[in-house]
Amino acid sequence: MNKSSNKKEGNTSKRPILRRNIVLRRMLKENLLNFNTEWTDTKKMKLKKTKFNFIDLFAGAGGISCGFCMAGLRPILGVEINPVACETYRNNFPEAKMHCGDIKGLTNEEINKIIENQQVHIITGGFPCQGFSVAGYRDPDDKRNTLYKEVVRIVKSLKPWYIILENVANIVTMKNGEVYKTIIKDFESVGYPNMSVHILEAADYGIGQLRTRAIFIANRFGLKNPYPKPQLKPEDYTPIETVIGDLKNKKRDPSINHEWTKHSKEFIKRISKVKHGCSLYKTFVDAYKRQYKGLPSMTIKENHGAANIHYKLNRCLSAREMARLQSFPDSFIFSGSMKKAMWQIGNAVPPIMFKNIALAISSKLEKIEEKFAKNTF
């Protein structure tokens, strides 16, 4: 990035975007959750196919699964309730089984039958956090609390070597930190006593988007939980134009999800007046927001196809541009209409982030297998 030209564009106004969630990271550090953690340099790790497998709960279109497969892990089951996302998952992970339906209807016996009683090395997924509250204060009518309990149930039954779960970064502030502490206690009660949580920034791993996630990791062997070391400093983040610049003059192409919201000439004229970092509306500030050039994209959201205006063009980002900024490969095609594709992409996680998480875990899996072979566990 040309730092001199960046200053001319008014870099001071952009700095707050690069300082997000510092408070969250500091809070976790002060709560001494680091003692269960070790940071692994995954940047130079060689990729290789492994026999280690994983189950992806609340899989969506498969953002986590995509990243894990990039790292050489093997998907054996995806669980998702949305039919269109299920179709996307099946098309992109034909080797995995798919349970398309309510996770509450999937019994432990059925899971074992589907996976043919294989040892599960990792259970992963993005569990719902809405409605979650501290034990003793849960709303018994909130079905989303029950969904969280299903993760604990399945983990208790299958006894995976590792659990890797993700959620919004703000989950660590809910109820002044009591929610994430309750999560840790719940998994401790089923045999995972050393769960840790860290806030990871997607842009730290070369992804052209600012997107933070809370990553929970635990294992049942009392080992430290590996996390991938950040690879870039904020001044070296990948700018949006590096990721999607080649698509700005490409015509609509539904075959690769390169479609965007159509608008009237009058509405396009209104969009043309929106400045970088600003929204078309005063009340709905996350809708029709103009991206900056020279910085990673702001967080990709679905928002009915109207979340982000292109940094240069007077249109919203296409579904394929959104997928690129999430770090999905162009070969990953999303099923359904343009809006349904955008919904899937906006609700997904960045695969490259989870590729690095999987790489950090892989070396541990190999060591665990060696210990089992030598009967030293």
MOJO-V577765 format. One record per pair of residues at least 24 apart in sequence whose C-alpha atoms are under 8 Angstrom apart, sorted by sequence separation. I is the first residue (numbers start at 1). J is the second residue. If there is no record, write none. Layout:
BEGIN
[[I:J] [I:J]]
END
This chain:
BEGIN
[[47:71] [48:72] [49:73] [50:74] [61:85] [79:103] [127:151] [194:218] [195:219] [322:346] [326:350] [327:351] [328:352] [47:72] [60:85] [61:86] [193:218] [194:219] [205:230] [206:231] [300:325] [326:351] [327:352] [60:86] [62:88] [192:218] [193:219] [194:220] [204:230] [205:231] [206:232] [300:326] [319:345] [61:88] [62:89] [192:219] [193:220] [204:231] [205:232] [61:89] [192:220] [194:222] [204:232] [288:316] [297:325] [60:89] [191:220] [193:222] [194:223] [196:225] [203:232] [204:233] [208:237] [209:238] [169:199] [192:222] [194:224] [195:225] [204:234] [207:237] [208:238] [209:239] [203:234] [206:237] [207:238] [208:239] [209:240] [123:155] [206:238] [208:240] [204:237] [152:186] [156:190] [203:237] [208:242] [305:339] [152:187] [155:190] [156:191] [203:238] [208:243] [276:311] [304:339] [77:114] [123:160] [305:342] [77:115] [120:158] [122:160] [127:165] [129:167] [152:190] [271:309] [304:342] [76:115] [119:158] [120:159] [121:160] [122:161] [123:162] [124:163] [125:164] [126:165] [127:166] [128:167] [304:343] [120:160] [121:161] [122:162] [123:163] [124:164] [125:165] [126:166] [127:167] [302:342] [303:343] [119:160] [120:161] [121:162] [122:163] [123:164] [124:165] [125:166] [126:167] [134:175] [302:343] [122:164] [123:165] [129:171] [133:175] [172:214] [272:314] [301:343] [302:344] [104:147] [169:212] [171:214] [271:314] [302:345] [103:147] [134:178] [168:212] [169:213] [170:214] [261:305] [271:315] [301:345] [302:346] [134:179] [168:213] [169:214] [260:305] [261:306] [269:314] [301:346] [302:347] [104:150] [108:154] [133:179] [167:213] [168:214] [268:314] [300:346] [301:347] [103:150] [132:179] [135:182] [166:213] [167:214] [268:315] [134:182] [166:214] [167:215] [108:157] [166:215] [108:158] [165:215] [166:216] [164:215] [165:216] [164:216] [165:217] [240:292] [241:293] [163:216] [164:217] [240:293] [241:294] [163:217] [164:218] [239:293] [240:294] [261:315] [162:217] [163:218] [239:294] [240:295] [260:315] [261:316] [162:218] [163:219] [239:295] [240:296] [260:316] [162:219] [238:295] [239:296] [240:297] [260:317] [261:318] [161:219] [162:220] [237:295] [238:296] [239:297] [260:318] [160:219] [161:220] [237:296] [259:318] [260:319] [64:124] [160:220] [161:221] [258:318] [259:319] [64:125] [159:220] [257:318] [258:319] [259:320] [257:319] [258:320] [257:320] [258:321] [256:320] [55:120] [248:313] [54:120] [57:123] [59:125] [53:120] [54:121] [55:122] [56:123] [57:124] [58:125] [59:126] [52:120] [53:121] [54:122] [55:123] [56:124] [57:125] [58:126] [52:121] [53:122] [54:123] [55:124] [56:125] [57:126] [58:127] [54:124] [57:127] [247:321] [256:330] [256:331] [257:333] [244:321] [256:333] [257:334] [255:333] [260:338] [259:338] [244:324] [243:324] [244:325] [257:338] [243:325] [254:338] [257:341] [240:325] [210:296] [208:295] [209:296] [210:297] [211:298] [208:296] [209:297] [210:298] [211:299] [207:296] [208:297] [209:298] [210:299] [211:300] [209:299] [209:300] [203:296] [57:151] [209:325] [208:325] [209:326] [207:325] [208:326] [207:326] [208:327] [207:327] [228:356] [228:357] [227:357] [226:357] [228:359] [228:360] [227:360] [226:360] [227:361] [226:361] [207:350] [28:172] [24:169] [207:352] [24:170] [207:353] [205:352] [21:169] [24:172] [202:350] [205:353] [24:173] [202:353] [205:356] [36:194] [36:195] [37:196] [36:196] [34:196] [33:196] [33:197] [28:197] [28:198] [25:198] [25:199] [24:199] [38:224] [40:226] [42:228] [36:223] [37:224] [38:225] [39:226] [40:227] [41:228] [42:229] [36:224] [37:225] [38:226] [39:227] [40:228] [41:229] [43:231] [35:224] [36:225] [37:226] [38:227] [39:228] [40:229] [37:227] [39:229] [21:212] [18:210] [161:365] [18:234] [1:236] [1:239] [92:332] [92:333] [121:365] [88:333] [88:334] [88:335] [87:335] [85:334] [85:335] [84:335] [84:336] [84:340] [85:344] [66:328] [63:328] [61:334] [17:298] [61:344] [67:350] [68:351] [60:344] [61:345] [67:351] [71:355] [63:348] [64:349] [66:351] [67:352] [70:355] [71:356] [73:358] [62:348] [63:349] [64:350] [65:351] [67:353] [68:354] [69:355] [60:347] [61:348] [63:350] [64:351] [67:354] [68:355] [71:358] [6:294] [60:348] [63:351] [67:355] [71:359] [66:355] [67:356] [64:354] [68:358] [64:355] [67:358] [1:294] [43:356] [52:365] [42:356] [45:359] [42:359] [42:360] [41:360] [40:360]]
END
